[in-house]
Amino acid sequence: MVKYSLKTTRLRTLLMLMLAVSFTACVPPARFKALQSESLTCSEERDMLKATLEKLSVEQRETAARLASAEQKLARAGKDTLKLREEVNRLTRQHELLKNDYSDLHEAQQALAQGSETEIRRLMSELIAARKDLQQRENELEKLSADLTTRKTDLDRVQQELETRNARLSELEQALNQQQQTLSSLRKKVSDALLGFENQGLTITQKNGKVYVSLEEKLLFKSGSATVDSKGVSALKNLARVLEQNPDINVTIEGHTDDVQVLAGSAYKDNWDLSVLRATSIVRILLEGSSINPQRLTTAGRSQYQPVDPGKTPEARQKNRRTEIILSPRLDTLYELIQE
């Protein structure tokens, strides 16, 4: 009876393997090419988002530099304005002194009207010279007043630009802080949803403005298979509930293999094929029975070319056989601020 049961079990296992091979062998070339195209698109979008974040960081530093420059110009303008005011006050005092001198000369002219003609001519010359000097001083005073008005206008314009830049910088900082808070909250929700799996091949990290959920092969697949086992399905269903509650999060699923090529004659052409099909299997589980918009999901196969451990040991290869689910918040608000 035991031998009969063992034979029955072996026959069932063989039948299941034949069905799996038949199923995976039916993938048409056009579908494979489409998956390759999606992989390239995902890579380009990742690079674009990375470049955008780097550009945003550079612009933030440039804005801070321009802000510091504007503050320096404002300080210099304030010092120049103070000097101009002091010069105006000095010329005003000189103007009053010249007016007094002119008044004295005029009185002396009247007193000496009956005196010597030579003395009168001398006094007249001094009076004319005093008038010219007074006019010149008044012209200088008017010019300095005009310069002071121009400097004040420039100072007001710089102040307004400074306030505008400060407001825009504040908006950018608020948007970045909001994004960081969103990521931190998302990471906590994912950790809570996958509690209990972290010691079974699951790690959750936050970097580069994204949350990375890394699942080792042993949590999802059997070696050389693209079919998710029951334990992995349970973890993915928990994650799907979090994604349903956060519709503004885009999701990229990346399949990774080690550097050992698939066996000749297996259901997969190569490691590229295996990594893409694993990512696609996970997408189907996330969408099955959920309200997640499929447009939010992107799959990619990385094959063996992005290892976390370049070593050739069994431990290193085990780390590299993984699936990464990358959660990215939408950057529409930051893009709008940059365009403004």
C-alpha positions as CSV (number, residue, x, y, z in Angstrom):
1,M,0.0,0.0,0.0
2,V,2.9,2.4,0.8
3,K,4.6,1.6,-2.5
4,Y,1.4,2.2,-4.4
5,S,1.0,5.6,-2.7
6,L,4.6,6.6,-3.5
7,K,4.1,5.7,-7.1
8,T,0.9,7.7,-7.2
9,T,2.7,10.7,-5.7
10,R,5.6,10.5,-8.2
11,L,3.2,10.3,-11.1
12,R,1.3,13.4,-9.9
13,T,4.6,15.4,-9.5
14,L,5.7,14.3,-13.0
15,L,2.3,15.4,-14.4
16,M,2.5,18.8,-12.7
17,L,6.0,19.4,-14.1
18,M,4.9,18.4,-17.6
19,L,2.0,20.9,-17.3
20,A,4.3,23.7,-16.1
21,V,6.7,23.0,-19.0
22,S,3.8,23.0,-21.4
23,F,2.4,26.3,-20.0
24,T,5.7,28.2,-20.1
25,A,6.7,26.9,-23.5
26,C,3.6,28.5,-25.0
27,V,4.8,32.1,-24.5
28,P,4.8,33.6,-28.0
29,P,7.9,35.5,-29.3
30,A,5.9,38.7,-29.6
31,R,5.0,38.6,-25.9
32,F,8.7,38.1,-25.1
33,K,9.7,41.1,-27.2
34,A,6.9,43.2,-25.5
35,L,8.3,42.2,-22.1
36,Q,11.8,43.2,-23.3
37,S,10.4,46.6,-24.5
38,E,8.7,47.1,-21.1
39,S,12.0,46.4,-19.4
40,L,13.8,49.0,-21.4
41,T,10.9,51.5,-20.8
42,C,11.1,50.8,-17.0
43,S,14.9,51.4,-17.1
44,E,14.5,54.6,-19.0
45,E,11.8,55.9,-16.5
46,R,14.0,54.9,-13.6
47,D,17.0,56.8,-15.1
48,M,14.7,59.8,-15.8
49,L,13.4,59.9,-12.3
50,K,16.9,59.6,-10.9
51,A,18.1,62.4,-13.2
52,T,15.1,64.5,-12.1
53,L,15.9,64.0,-8.4
54,E,19.5,64.9,-9.1
55,K,18.4,68.0,-11.1
56,L,16.1,69.0,-8.3
57,S,18.9,68.6,-5.7
58,V,21.3,70.8,-8.0
59,E,18.6,73.4,-8.4
60,Q,18.0,73.5,-4.7
61,R,21.7,74.1,-4.1
62,E,21.8,76.7,-6.9
63,T,18.8,78.5,-5.4
64,A,20.5,78.6,-2.0
65,A,23.6,80.0,-3.7
66,R,21.6,82.7,-5.5
67,L,19.9,83.5,-2.3
68,A,23.2,84.0,-0.5
69,S,24.4,86.2,-3.4
70,A,21.2,88.3,-3.3
71,E,21.6,88.8,0.5
72,Q,25.2,89.9,0.0
73,K,24.1,92.4,-2.7
74,L,21.4,93.6,-0.4
75,A,23.9,94.2,2.4
76,R,26.2,96.1,0.0
77,A,23.3,98.2,-1.3
78,G,22.4,99.1,2.3
79,K,26.0,100.3,3.0
80,D,26.0,102.3,-0.3
81,T,22.7,103.9,0.6
82,L,24.1,104.9,4.1
83,K,27.1,106.5,2.4
84,L,24.9,108.4,-0.1
85,R,22.8,109.7,2.8
86,E,25.9,110.9,4.6
87,E,27.1,112.6,1.4
88,V,23.7,114.3,0.9
89,N,23.8,115.6,4.5
90,R,27.3,116.9,4.0
91,L,26.4,118.7,0.8
92,T,23.2,120.1,2.4
93,R,25.3,121.6,5.2
94,Q,27.7,123.0,2.6
95,H,24.8,124.4,0.7
96,E,23.6,126.2,3.9
97,L,27.1,127.6,4.4
98,L,27.3,128.9,0.9
99,K,23.9,130.5,1.2
100,N,25.1,132.3,4.3
101,D,28.2,133.4,2.5
102,Y,26.2,134.6,-0.4
103,S,24.0,136.6,1.9
104,D,27.0,138.1,3.6
105,L,28.5,139.1,0.2
106,H,25.3,140.6,-0.9
107,E,25.1,142.7,2.2
108,A,28.7,143.7,1.7
109,Q,27.9,144.7,-1.8
110,Q,25.1,146.9,-0.7
111,A,27.3,148.5,2.0
112,L,30.1,149.2,-0.4
113,A,27.9,150.5,-3.2
114,Q,29.2,153.9,-2.6
115,G,32.8,152.7,-2.3
116,S,35.6,152.1,-4.7
117,E,34.6,150.8,-8.2
118,T,37.5,148.4,-8.0
119,E,36.3,147.0,-4.7
120,I,32.8,146.7,-6.1
121,R,34.1,144.8,-9.1
122,R,36.0,142.5,-6.8
123,L,33.0,141.8,-4.7
124,M,30.9,141.2,-7.8
125,S,33.4,138.7,-9.1
126,E,33.3,136.9,-5.7
127,L,29.5,137.0,-5.8
128,I,29.4,135.6,-9.3
129,A,31.9,132.9,-8.3
130,A,29.8,132.1,-5.2
131,R,26.7,131.8,-7.4
132,K,28.4,129.4,-9.8
133,D,29.7,127.3,-6.9
134,L,26.3,127.3,-5.3
135,Q,24.7,126.2,-8.6
136,Q,27.3,123.5,-9.1
137,R,26.7,122.2,-5.6
138,E,22.9,122.2,-6.2
139,N,23.4,120.2,-9.4
140,E,25.6,117.7,-7.5
141,L,22.9,117.5,-4.8
142,E,20.2,116.8,-7.4
143,K,22.3,114.1,-9.0
144,L,23.0,112.4,-5.7
145,S,19.3,112.6,-4.9
146,A,18.5,110.9,-8.2
147,D,21.2,108.3,-7.6
148,L,19.7,107.7,-4.2
149,T,16.2,107.2,-5.7
150,T,17.6,104.8,-8.3
151,R,19.5,102.8,-5.6
152,K,16.3,102.6,-3.5
153,T,14.4,101.3,-6.6
154,D,17.0,98.7,-7.2
155,L,17.0,97.8,-3.5
156,D,13.2,97.3,-3.5
157,R,13.5,95.2,-6.7
158,V,16.2,93.0,-5.1
159,Q,14.2,92.7,-2.0
160,Q,11.1,91.6,-4.0
161,E,13.1,89.0,-5.9
162,L,14.6,87.8,-2.7
163,E,11.1,87.3,-1.2
164,T,9.9,85.6,-4.3
165,R,12.9,83.1,-4.3
166,N,12.4,82.5,-0.6
167,A,8.7,81.7,-1.1
168,R,9.6,79.3,-4.0
169,L,12.4,77.7,-2.0
170,S,9.9,77.2,0.9
171,E,7.4,75.6,-1.4
172,L,10.1,73.2,-2.7
173,E,11.2,72.3,0.8
174,Q,7.6,71.7,1.8
175,A,7.1,69.4,-1.2
176,L,10.3,67.5,-0.5
177,N,9.3,67.2,3.2
178,Q,5.9,66.0,2.2
179,Q,7.4,63.4,-0.1
180,Q,9.8,62.2,2.6
181,Q,6.9,61.9,5.1
182,T,4.9,60.0,2.4
183,L,7.8,57.5,1.9
184,S,8.3,57.0,5.7
185,S,4.5,56.4,6.2
186,L,4.5,54.0,3.2
187,R,7.5,52.1,4.5
188,K,5.8,51.7,7.9
189,K,2.6,50.5,6.3
190,V,4.5,47.9,4.2
191,S,6.5,46.8,7.2
192,D,3.3,46.3,9.2
193,A,1.6,44.5,6.3
194,L,4.6,42.1,5.9
195,L,5.3,41.6,9.6
196,G,6.5,38.1,10.2
197,F,8.2,37.7,6.8
198,E,11.3,39.8,7.4
199,N,13.2,36.8,8.9
200,Q,12.2,34.6,6.0
201,G,14.0,36.5,3.2
202,L,12.3,39.9,3.2
203,T,14.0,43.3,3.6
204,I,12.5,46.8,3.3
205,T,14.7,49.9,2.7
206,Q,14.1,53.5,1.9
207,K,16.6,55.3,-0.4
208,N,16.7,57.7,-3.4
209,G,13.2,58.8,-2.8
210,K,11.7,55.3,-3.0
211,V,10.8,52.3,-0.9
212,Y,12.5,49.0,-1.9
213,V,10.8,45.7,-0.9
214,S,13.3,42.9,-1.6
215,L,12.1,39.3,-1.5
216,E,14.6,36.5,-1.7
217,E,13.9,33.6,-4.0
218,K,13.1,31.2,-1.1
219,L,10.2,33.4,-0.1
220,L,8.5,33.3,-3.5
221,F,9.8,30.6,-5.9
222,K,11.3,27.3,-6.0
223,S,14.7,27.2,-7.7
224,G,14.5,27.6,-11.4
225,S,10.7,28.2,-11.3
226,A,8.5,31.3,-12.1
227,T,5.5,30.0,-10.1
228,V,5.0,31.8,-6.7
229,D,4.5,29.4,-3.8
230,S,1.7,29.7,-1.2
231,K,3.9,31.5,1.3
232,G,4.9,34.1,-1.3
233,V,1.3,34.6,-2.4
234,S,0.3,35.4,1.2
235,A,3.0,38.1,1.4
236,L,2.1,39.6,-1.9
237,K,-1.6,39.7,-1.0
238,N,-0.8,41.7,2.1
239,L,1.3,44.1,0.1
240,A,-1.6,44.4,-2.5
241,R,-3.9,45.7,0.3
242,V,-1.3,48.5,1.1
243,L,-1.1,49.4,-2.6
244,E,-4.9,49.6,-2.9
245,Q,-4.9,52.2,0.0
246,N,-2.1,54.3,-1.6
247,P,-3.3,55.0,-5.2
248,D,-0.6,57.7,-5.8
249,I,2.2,55.2,-5.5
250,N,3.7,53.7,-8.7
251,V,5.1,50.1,-8.5
252,T,8.0,48.6,-10.4
253,I,8.6,44.8,-10.1
254,E,12.1,43.7,-11.0
255,G,13.2,40.1,-11.3
256,H,16.9,39.2,-10.6
257,T,18.8,35.9,-11.0
258,D,22.3,34.8,-10.1
259,D,25.0,34.2,-12.7
260,V,24.3,30.5,-13.1
261,Q,22.6,30.0,-16.4
262,V,19.3,28.0,-16.6
263,L,19.7,24.4,-17.6
264,A,19.6,23.5,-21.3
265,G,16.2,22.2,-22.3
266,S,14.4,23.8,-19.4
267,A,11.2,25.8,-19.7
268,Y,13.2,29.1,-19.9
269,K,15.5,30.3,-22.6
270,D,17.9,32.0,-20.3
271,N,18.2,34.1,-17.1
272,W,16.5,37.1,-18.9
273,D,13.5,35.0,-19.6
274,L,13.3,33.6,-16.1
275,S,13.7,37.1,-14.4
276,V,10.9,38.6,-16.6
277,L,8.5,35.8,-16.1
278,R,9.0,36.0,-12.3
279,A,8.2,39.7,-12.3
280,T,5.1,39.0,-14.5
281,S,3.9,36.3,-12.1
282,I,4.1,38.7,-9.2
283,V,2.1,41.4,-11.1
284,R,-0.7,38.9,-11.8
285,I,-0.9,38.1,-8.1
286,L,-1.0,41.7,-7.0
287,L,-3.8,42.5,-9.5
288,E,-5.9,39.4,-8.9
289,G,-8.9,40.3,-6.7
290,S,-7.6,43.8,-6.1
291,S,-8.6,47.3,-7.2
292,I,-5.1,48.3,-8.1
293,N,-4.9,50.2,-11.4
294,P,-2.7,48.1,-13.8
295,Q,-1.3,51.4,-15.2
296,R,0.6,51.9,-11.9
297,L,2.5,48.6,-12.4
298,T,5.6,48.0,-14.4
299,T,7.6,44.8,-14.7
300,A,11.3,44.4,-15.6
301,G,13.7,41.5,-15.8
302,R,17.3,42.3,-14.7
303,S,18.7,38.8,-15.2
304,Q,22.1,38.5,-13.4
305,Y,23.4,42.0,-14.2
306,Q,22.5,43.9,-11.0
307,P,23.8,41.6,-8.2
308,V,23.8,42.8,-4.6
309,D,26.8,40.6,-3.9
310,P,29.4,40.1,-6.7
311,G,30.8,37.0,-5.0
312,K,30.7,33.5,-6.5
313,T,29.8,31.7,-3.3
314,P,26.5,29.9,-2.7
315,E,25.6,32.6,-0.1
316,A,26.2,35.4,-2.6
317,R,24.2,33.8,-5.3
318,Q,21.3,33.2,-2.9
319,K,21.3,37.0,-2.1
320,N,21.2,37.8,-5.8
321,R,18.3,35.5,-6.6
322,R,15.6,38.0,-5.5
323,T,12.6,40.1,-6.6
324,E,12.6,43.8,-5.9
325,I,9.3,45.7,-5.6
326,I,10.1,49.4,-5.9
327,L,7.4,51.9,-4.6
328,S,7.7,55.4,-6.1
329,P,5.5,58.4,-5.1
330,R,4.2,60.6,-7.9
331,L,6.4,63.7,-8.5
332,D,3.7,65.9,-10.2
333,T,3.9,68.6,-7.5
334,L,7.7,68.9,-7.7
335,Y,7.6,68.9,-11.5
336,E,5.0,71.8,-11.4
337,L,7.2,73.8,-9.0
338,I,10.3,73.2,-11.3
339,Q,8.4,74.4,-14.4
340,E,7.2,77.5,-12.6
